[in-house]
Amino acid sequence: MGQKKMQGADGVNFQLQLTVAGFESINLPEENLANESGNDIMKISCWGGKLSAYVNLPNAIRPNNVQPFQLSDCIKLELVRNQVVEYMRSYLQKHLKSKYSDEFLSMMTVTKMECNLTIKCIGECKPKDVIKLFEKSFPKVTVYKETAPNGKTHKKPERGITTTKPHTHVLKVYDKTFQQRQAGNLKVEPNLVRVELVYLDRTLNHMYGDKKSLEDILTRKSIRTLIDQYQVTFDEICQKNIKPMLDDCVQDVYETLTQSDSGNEISHTLIKCKDLIVDIEILRSALQKWYVDFKHTPDISKRMVSYYRNNAKFEIPSDVLKTFKLMHNSLGEKRG
């Protein structure tokens, strides 16, 4: 028995362009189906003849979406699918009246699918530390913004970041505990961080081909495909973005150590390279190289790391890479 995959589905978007005579550019009000906690199971609307539906799978079976919709939840998927189809049918019958046809439901096509992994940070790690790890791994990111009472917006990168690979996916990394508390869920577990991938047209075509209807997507097979694709994408991000960034940070910290001869090389480097040391392991690797390759002295990096870890003055993040490794290990075994 392989390790359970902890990633799972979240929201799914469907669309249909109405071609019925008289409805090609119609606008219809947004309506929603909520669970007992008041969170949306689905929302549906029509603007300019384009029918749009959003389905939140976790909210259909749980009070909130803190835990994604995993493979083990697929036992309830038929009930969820029937609930969604019936609500869509009711909405369309109400607004289209005699022009309604069940064909509309079969023509709804998926346009976006969300899959995420939500993990509790290990030890001293905080969500903001994991967010920074990802932020530094991409050349261009959009950071979370908060609006103050006076209407001004302030960047809050410690809350979350977003980066897009056009037509492929959007990556969102954010403090799930903060997001849930903002939404009124004060009982949410502390220090939860979410890594979410929103798959777009090109990836959806690769995953599902022409099997992208409502009935095709709300199946166990489709959810399994989504969960497996998340693992593939996460691995790619590790190899192409995270690992090179970490290697570059170690090298830059090492070079800064070699350029100082003050006698306080380490503390000076910590001040100068504060933004590069996303985890204390970066410092340990750089120090080890500095002692052995540059100074040609016994490696005392372990002792020095212990000293600086306990020195509150420097506020060096720790357990960030342990948390990231937990994420990677939580994706389950690769399929052959």
VOPAGU-2260 file (C-alpha; in pm, 1 decimal, decimal comma):
REM VOPAGU-2260
SITE   aa  ch    i         X         Y         Z
SITE  MET   A    0       0,0       0,0       0,0
SITE  GLY   A    1     153,3     332,6    -111,7
SITE  GLN   A    2     157,7     643,7     100,2
SITE  LYS   A    3    -169,9     838,5      91,5
SITE  LYS   A    4    -167,0    1140,9    -134,6
SITE  MET   A    5    -259,2    1445,8      74,4
SITE  GLN   A    6    -321,3    1682,9    -217,6
SITE  GLY   A    7    -674,3    1718,1    -347,6
SITE  ALA   A    8    -921,0    1911,4    -559,2
SITE  ASP   A    9   -1080,1    2239,6    -455,2
SITE  GLY   A   10   -1271,6    2461,2    -697,5
SITE  VAL   A   11   -1372,7    2374,8   -1054,6
SITE  ASN   A   12   -1491,3    2628,2   -1313,8
SITE  PHE   A   13   -1723,4    2542,1   -1603,4
SITE  GLN   A   14   -1848,9    2758,8   -1890,4
SITE  LEU   A   15   -2093,2    2746,4   -2181,2
SITE  GLN   A   16   -2165,8    3004,9   -2447,7
SITE  LEU   A   17   -2543,3    3010,6   -2501,8
SITE  THR   A   18   -2643,7    3001,1   -2868,7
SITE  VAL   A   19   -3020,8    2984,8   -2818,1
SITE  ALA   A   20   -3202,8    3251,6   -3016,2
SITE  GLY   A   21   -3264,1    3554,0   -2796,8
SITE  PHE   A   22   -3017,7    3443,7   -2528,8
SITE  GLU   A   23   -2683,5    3497,9   -2711,5
SITE  SER   A   24   -2601,2    3806,3   -2502,8
SITE  ILE   A   25   -2831,2    3765,4   -2205,0
SITE  ASN   A   26   -2729,9    3861,4   -1849,1
SITE  LEU   A   27   -2862,7    3651,5   -1562,1
SITE  PRO   A   28   -2814,2    3708,9   -1186,4
SITE  GLU   A   29   -2558,1    3516,9    -984,7
SITE  GLU   A   30   -2711,8    3256,3    -756,6
SITE  ASN   A   31   -2541,0    3027,0    -512,1
SITE  LEU   A   32   -2592,7    2699,5    -331,1
SITE  ALA   A   33   -2441,1    2711,1      18,4
SITE  ASN   A   34   -2368,1    2441,1     276,4
SITE  GLU   A   35   -2488,8    2453,4     639,0
SITE  SER   A   36   -2189,4    2670,6     734,5
SITE  GLY   A   37   -2278,5    2928,6     471,1
SITE  ASN   A   38   -1987,3    2844,9     239,1
SITE  ASP   A   39   -2057,5    2812,7    -132,5
SITE  ILE   A   40   -2090,1    2465,5    -280,6
SITE  MET   A   41   -2149,3    2631,9    -614,9
SITE  LYS   A   42   -2215,9    2964,3    -783,1
SITE  ILE   A   43   -2373,5    3013,8   -1123,9
SITE  SER   A   44   -2430,9    3322,8   -1337,2
SITE  CYS   A   45   -2454,7    3437,2   -1696,8
SITE  TRP   A   46   -2301,0    3748,8   -1848,7
SITE  GLY   A   47   -2316,0    3835,7   -2217,2
SITE  GLY   A   48   -2459,3    3493,1   -2297,7
SITE  LYS   A   49   -2166,4    3315,6   -2129,3
SITE  LEU   A   50   -2288,5    3079,6   -1859,5
SITE  SER   A   51   -2032,4    3035,6   -1577,8
SITE  ALA   A   52   -2044,2    2790,1   -1288,4
SITE  TYR   A   53   -1801,6    2743,3    -999,9
SITE  VAL   A   54   -1814,1    2423,0    -793,5
SITE  ASN   A   55   -1626,5    2392,8    -463,0
SITE  LEU   A   56   -1593,0    2019,4    -398,6
SITE  PRO   A   57   -1470,6    2032,5     -33,9
SITE  ASN   A   58   -1758,2    2261,7      66,6
SITE  ALA   A   59   -2001,7    2001,8     -71,4
SITE  ILE   A   60   -1893,1    1745,4     189,0
SITE  ARG   A   61   -1736,7    1952,1     470,8
SITE  PRO   A   62   -1809,5    2283,1     648,7
SITE  ASN   A   63   -1512,7    2453,3     475,9
SITE  ASN   A   64   -1233,1    2386,3     227,9
SITE  VAL   A   65    -938,8    2370,4     471,9
SITE  GLN   A   66    -895,1    2005,9     372,3
SITE  PRO   A   67    -910,5    1951,9      -5,4
SITE  PHE   A   68   -1127,7    1692,2    -179,9
SITE  GLN   A   69    -904,3    1384,5    -176,9
SITE  LEU   A   70    -927,7    1046,9    -349,4
SITE  SER   A   71   -1078,0     896,6     -34,5
SITE  ASP   A   72   -1365,8    1147,2     -68,1
SITE  CYS   A   73   -1463,9    1019,0    -412,4
SITE  ILE   A   74   -1703,7     772,3    -250,3
SITE  LYS   A   75   -1930,3    1078,7    -210,6
SITE  LEU   A   76   -1867,9    1216,1    -558,7
SITE  GLU   A   77   -2184,7    1079,6    -721,7
SITE  LEU   A   78   -2397,6    1255,4    -459,1
SITE  VAL   A   79   -2204,1    1578,8    -515,5
SITE  ARG   A   80   -2239,1    1548,4    -893,6
SITE  ASN   A   81   -2615,4    1491,1    -867,7
SITE  GLN   A   82   -2650,3    1791,4    -635,0
SITE  VAL   A   83   -2455,6    2016,1    -874,6
SITE  VAL   A   84   -2642,6    1898,1   -1184,2
SITE  GLU   A   85   -2981,1    1945,7   -1019,5
SITE  TYR   A   86   -2895,7    2298,2    -904,4
SITE  MET   A   87   -2773,1    2391,8   -1253,5
SITE  ARG   A   88   -3082,0    2241,3   -1411,1
SITE  SER   A   89   -3308,9    2433,0   -1172,1
SITE  TYR   A   90   -3124,7    2761,6   -1244,2
SITE  LEU   A   91   -3144,5    2719,5   -1621,8
SITE  GLN   A   92   -3508,6    2604,6   -1621,0
SITE  LYS   A   93   -3604,2    2906,2   -1410,1
SITE  HIS   A   94   -3437,8    3158,2   -1643,9
SITE  LEU   A   95   -3460,6    2993,4   -1987,9
SITE  LYS   A   96   -3807,9    2845,9   -1932,7
SITE  SER   A   97   -3930,6    2668,6   -2249,9
SITE  LYS   A   98   -3593,3    2719,4   -2422,4
SITE  TYR   A   99   -3422,9    2495,2   -2165,3
SITE  SER   A  100   -3270,6    2163,4   -2273,6
SITE  ASP   A  101   -3067,0    1903,5   -2082,9
SITE  GLU   A  102   -2813,3    1937,2   -2364,9
SITE  PHE   A  103   -2695,1    2258,7   -2199,9
SITE  LEU   A  104   -2568,1    2057,4   -1902,3
SITE  SER   A  105   -2378,5    1813,0   -2123,6
SITE  MET   A  106   -2221,1    2107,2   -2310,8
SITE  MET   A  107   -2077,5    2274,5   -1996,7
SITE  THR   A  108   -1696,7    2253,6   -2030,3
SITE  VAL   A  109   -1428,9    2283,1   -1763,9
SITE  THR   A  110   -1210,8    2596,6   -1790,4
SITE  LYS   A  111   -1013,7    2585,2   -1462,3
SITE  MET   A  112    -939,3    2324,2   -1194,8
SITE  GLU   A  113    -780,9    2389,1    -856,5
SITE  CYS   A  114    -569,2    2135,1    -671,2
SITE  ASN   A  115    -385,3    2204,1    -348,0
SITE  LEU   A  116    -177,0    2070,3     -64,9
SITE  THR   A  117    -236,4    2222,5     278,4
SITE  ILE   A  118      23,9    2148,7     546,5
SITE  LYS   A  119      84,2    2253,5     906,6
SITE  CYS   A  120     432,3    2406,3     931,2
SITE  ILE   A  121     691,2    2209,0    1126,8
SITE  GLY   A  122     864,8    2338,6    1441,2
SITE  GLU   A  123     973,5    2701,8    1419,2
SITE  CYS   A  124     860,5    2744,7    1059,5
SITE  LYS   A  125     576,4    2988,6     988,1
SITE  PRO   A  126     360,9    3017,3     673,4
SITE  LYS   A  127     539,2    3342,9     583,9
SITE  ASP   A  128     871,0    3151,4     567,7
SITE  VAL   A  129     734,6    2900,0     315,9
SITE  ILE   A  130     576,4    3182,9     115,7
SITE  LYS   A  131     914,3    3359,3      99,2
SITE  LEU   A  132    1080,9    3036,5     -15,3
SITE  PHE   A  133     848,5    3026,9    -316,2
SITE  GLU   A  134     860,8    3403,3    -373,7
SITE  LYS   A  135    1239,2    3395,0    -416,0
SITE  SER   A  136    1214,7    3100,4    -656,2
SITE  PHE   A  137    1028,8    3288,6    -931,3
SITE  PRO   A  138    1138,1    3598,0   -1127,3
SITE  LYS   A  139     793,3    3756,9   -1118,4
SITE  VAL   A  140     525,4    3720,4    -851,2
SITE  THR   A  141     218,9    3913,5    -739,8
SITE  VAL   A  142     198,9    3960,5    -363,8
SITE  TYR   A  143    -110,8    3969,2    -144,4
SITE  LYS   A  144    -253,7    4317,5     -83,2
SITE  GLU   A  145    -465,6    4443,7     204,4
SITE  THR   A  146    -694,1    4744,5     185,9
SITE  ALA   A  147    -681,1    4978,0     485,0
SITE  PRO   A  148    -993,5    5157,8     619,0
SITE  ASN   A  149    -880,2    5472,4     434,4
SITE  GLY   A  150    -892,8    5282,8     104,0
SITE  LYS   A  151    -516,9    5257,9      53,6
SITE  THR   A  152    -371,7    4918,9     -37,0
SITE  HIS   A  153     -60,7    4777,5     125,9
SITE  LYS   A  154     150,3    4490,0      -0,3
SITE  LYS   A  155     163,2    4196,1     240,5
SITE  PRO   A  156     398,4    3938,0      85,5
SITE  GLU   A  157     397,5    3742,4     411,5
SITE  ARG   A  158      28,3    3659,4     348,8
SITE  GLY   A  159      66,0    3506,5       5,2
SITE  ILE   A  160     203,7    3521,2    -349,4
SITE  THR   A  161      81,7    3428,2    -697,0
SITE  THR   A  162     272,6    3353,4   -1015,1
SITE  THR   A  163     142,4    3244,7   -1355,2
SITE  LYS   A  164     268,8    3019,5   -1632,7
SITE  PRO   A  165      39,5    3140,0   -1914,5
SITE  HIS   A  166    -217,3    2887,5   -2041,3
SITE  THR   A  167     -65,7    2622,6   -1812,6
SITE  HIS   A  168    -124,3    2702,5   -1445,0
SITE  VAL   A  169    -138,2    2964,9   -1174,1
SITE  LEU   A  170      59,4    2893,7    -856,1
SITE  LYS   A  171     -74,8    3037,9    -531,0
SITE  VAL   A  172     109,0    3001,3    -199,2
SITE  TYR   A  173     -63,7    3154,4     100,2
SITE  ASP   A  174    -129,7    3150,6     471,4
SITE  LYS   A  175    -443,1    2934,8     490,6
SITE  THR   A  176    -489,0    2997,0     862,5
SITE  PHE   A  177    -497,6    3374,6     804,5
SITE  GLN   A  178    -737,8    3334,5     510,4
SITE  GLN   A  179    -977,2    3119,8     713,9
SITE  ARG   A  180    -969,8    3355,8    1013,4
SITE  GLN   A  181   -1047,4    3646,3     781,7
SITE  ALA   A  182   -1345,6    3441,8     658,0
SITE  GLY   A  183   -1469,0    3396,0    1016,1
SITE  ASN   A  184   -1335,7    3045,6    1090,4
SITE  LEU   A  185   -1164,6    3117,7    1423,2
SITE  LYS   A  186   -1131,1    2747,0    1507,4
SITE  VAL   A  187    -891,4    2680,7    1218,9
SITE  GLU   A  188    -560,7    2515,7    1309,3
SITE  PRO   A  189    -263,3    2756,3    1339,3
SITE  ASN   A  190      30,6    2771,1    1096,6
SITE  LEU   A  191    -139,1    2616,2     792,6
SITE  VAL   A  192      20,8    2696,3     457,3
SITE  ARG   A  193    -139,1    2611,3     122,4
SITE  VAL   A  194      30,0    2551,4    -212,9
SITE  GLU   A  195    -240,4    2567,1    -478,3
SITE  LEU   A  196    -222,2    2508,8    -851,6
SITE  VAL   A  197    -499,1    2635,4   -1077,2
SITE  TYR   A  198    -478,3    2444,2   -1405,7
SITE  LEU   A  199    -560,6    2632,8   -1725,5
SITE  ASP   A  200    -657,9    2545,6   -2083,4
SITE  ARG   A  201    -336,6    2387,3   -2216,3
SITE  THR   A  202    -287,9    2160,0   -1917,1
SITE  LEU   A  203    -657,9    2069,6   -1907,2
SITE  ASN   A  204    -638,5    1970,5   -2274,7
SITE  HIS   A  205    -331,1    1758,6   -2200,7
SITE  MET   A  206    -500,8    1593,7   -1900,7
SITE  TYR   A  207    -847,5    1531,2   -2042,8
SITE  GLY   A  208    -843,7    1577,8   -2420,4
SITE  ASP   A  209   -1204,1    1619,0   -2536,0
SITE  LYS   A  210   -1343,6    1466,5   -2212,9
SITE  LYS   A  211   -1400,6    1798,1   -2034,1
SITE  SER   A  212   -1775,7    1802,0   -1976,4
SITE  LEU   A  213   -1940,1    1831,5   -1635,8
SITE  GLU   A  214   -2011,0    1457,2   -1633,8
SITE  ASP   A  215   -1651,3    1375,6   -1741,4
SITE  ILE   A  216   -1484,5    1595,1   -1479,4
SITE  LEU   A  217   -1689,3    1508,3   -1171,0
SITE  THR   A  218   -1562,6    1148,9   -1165,2
SITE  ARG   A  219   -1304,1     959,7    -959,6
SITE  LYS   A  220   -1090,4     904,6   -1270,4
SITE  SER   A  221   -1077,9    1277,8   -1340,5
SITE  ILE   A  222    -994,1    1366,0    -978,5
SITE  ARG   A  223    -716,6    1104,0    -983,2
SITE  THR   A  224    -574,0    1260,1   -1300,3
SITE  LEU   A  225    -579,6    1604,9   -1136,6
SITE  ILE   A  226    -406,8    1480,4    -820,3
SITE  ASP   A  227    -136,9    1301,6   -1021,8
SITE  GLN   A  228     -79,1    1613,4   -1234,8
SITE  TYR   A  229     -29,4    1818,2    -917,2
SITE  GLN   A  230     255,2    1585,4    -818,7
SITE  VAL   A  231     417,4    1620,8   -1162,0
SITE  THR   A  232     394,3    2002,4   -1151,0
SITE  PHE   A  233     518,5    2022,1    -791,3
SITE  ASP   A  234     820,8    1809,4    -883,5
SITE  GLU   A  235     893,6    2037,1   -1180,4
SITE  ILE   A  236     877,4    2345,2    -956,8
SITE  CYS   A  237    1118,0    2176,2    -712,7
SITE  GLN   A  238    1372,2    2098,5    -983,1
SITE  LYS   A  239    1341,7    2410,1   -1199,7
SITE  ASN   A  240    1275,9    2678,9    -938,2
SITE  ILE   A  241    1324,8    2584,6    -572,5
SITE  LYS   A  242    1648,3    2383,4    -595,2
SITE  PRO   A  243    1837,7    2632,1    -820,8
SITE  MET   A  244    1730,5    2918,8    -591,8
SITE  LEU   A  245    1859,9    2735,4    -282,5
SITE  ASP   A  246    2189,1    2651,7    -456,3
SITE  ASP   A  247    2232,8    3016,5    -559,1
SITE  CYS   A  248    2164,9    3134,0    -202,6
SITE  VAL   A  249    2427,0    2897,9     -59,0
SITE  GLN   A  250    2681,4    3017,0    -317,1
SITE  ASP   A  251    2609,4    3387,7    -255,1
SITE  VAL   A  252    2637,3    3346,1     123,1
SITE  TYR   A  253    2962,2    3152,0      80,1
SITE  GLU   A  254    3110,6    3419,6    -147,6
SITE  THR   A  255    3013,5    3691,6     101,2
SITE  LEU   A  256    3195,8    3499,3     376,4
SITE  THR   A  257    3511,8    3478,3     162,0
SITE  GLN   A  258    3505,5    3852,3      86,1
SITE  SER   A  259    3520,3    3955,6     450,2
SITE  ASP   A  260    3832,6    3951,0     668,0
SITE  SER   A  261    3696,5    4150,3     959,6
SITE  GLY   A  262    3715,0    3871,7    1211,9
SITE  ASN   A  263    3334,6    3892,8    1234,7
SITE  GLU   A  264    3273,3    3735,1     896,3
SITE  ILE   A  265    2970,4    3534,9    1001,4
SITE  SER   A  266    2774,3    3813,0    1174,2
SITE  HIS   A  267    2857,9    4055,7     891,2
SITE  THR   A  268    2741,2    3797,7     636,3
SITE  LEU   A  269    2419,3    3737,4     828,0
SITE  ILE   A  270    2338,5    4107,3     816,1
SITE  LYS   A  271    2433,7    4146,5     450,1
SITE  CYS   A  272    2265,8    3823,8     332,3
SITE  LYS   A  273    1957,9    3827,6     553,4
SITE  ASP   A  274    1725,5    3804,1     255,1
SITE  LEU   A  275    1915,3    3507,2     109,8
SITE  ILE   A  276    1902,0    3287,2     418,7
SITE  VAL   A  277    1552,1    3146,8     371,0
SITE  ASP   A  278    1641,1    2866,8     613,6
SITE  ILE   A  279    1928,2    2821,3     855,8
SITE  GLU   A  280    2038,5    2522,2     644,6
SITE  ILE   A  281    2155,3    2773,3     382,5
SITE  LEU   A  282    2395,1    2914,6     640,3
SITE  ARG   A  283    2509,9    2567,9     747,5
SITE  SER   A  284    2593,8    2464,2     389,6
SITE  ALA   A  285    2777,5    2789,4     318,4
SITE  LEU   A  286    2974,7    2769,9     644,1
SITE  GLN   A  287    3074,4    2409,8     580,9
SITE  LYS   A  288    3211,4    2507,1     240,2
SITE  TRP   A  289    3382,7    2813,2     386,5
SITE  TYR   A  290    3560,7    2620,0     662,8
SITE  VAL   A  291    3668,1    2323,5     450,6
SITE  ASP   A  292    3730,5    2470,3     103,6
SITE  PHE   A  293    3834,9    2826,7     182,7
SITE  LYS   A  294    3986,6    2836,3     531,7
SITE  HIS   A  295    4109,8    2475,0     525,1
SITE  THR   A  296    4018,1    2431,1     889,2
SITE  PRO   A  297    3808,8    2172,2    1074,1
SITE  ASP   A  298    3436,8    2202,6     996,8
SITE  ILE   A  299    3264,3    2363,1    1296,1
SITE  SER   A  300    2958,2    2472,9    1098,9
SITE  LYS   A  301    2725,9    2261,7    1316,0
SITE  ARG   A  302    2838,9    2442,0    1632,1
SITE  MET   A  303    2814,8    2786,7    1472,1
SITE  VAL   A  304    2467,6    2715,5    1333,1
SITE  SER   A  305    2354,5    2609,3    1680,2
SITE  TYR   A  306    2486,0    2938,0    1822,3
SITE  TYR   A  307    2319,5    3160,3    1562,0
SITE  ARG   A  308    1996,8    2959,4    1566,5
SITE  ASN   A  309    1958,0    3050,3    1935,0
SITE  ASN   A  310    2056,7    3414,9    1883,1
SITE  ALA   A  311    1728,0    3605,2    1862,2
SITE  LYS   A  312    1907,0    3910,4    1724,0
SITE  PHE   A  313    1937,4    3756,6    1377,2
SITE  GLU   A  314    1588,6    3598,0    1348,8
SITE  ILE   A  315    1703,4    3326,2    1109,6
SITE  PRO   A  316    1416,5    3112,4     976,9
SITE  SER   A  317    1441,7    2743,9    1059,7
SITE  ASP   A  318    1250,1    2424,5     978,4
SITE  VAL   A  319    1141,9    2579,2     646,8
SITE  LEU   A  320    1312,6    2312,6     436,5
SITE  LYS   A  321    1180,0    2044,8     672,2
SITE  THR   A  322     829,2    2176,1     605,1
SITE  PHE   A  323     895,5    2181,0     231,5
SITE  LYS   A  324    1023,8    1822,8     248,2
SITE  LEU   A  325     705,6    1723,9     433,6
SITE  MET   A  326     507,5    1875,8     147,1
SITE  HIS   A  327     702,6    1677,2    -108,5
SITE  ASN   A  328     664,3    1354,6      88,5
SITE  SER   A  329     290,4    1415,8     129,3
SITE  LEU   A  330     231,2    1387,1    -244,7
SITE  GLY   A  331     247,0    1006,9    -228,3
SITE  GLU   A  332     448,6     767,3    -439,2
SITE  LYS   A  333     499,1     831,3    -807,4
SITE  ARG   A  334     289,0     622,3   -1041,6
SITE  GLY   A  335     469,7     417,0   -1295,8
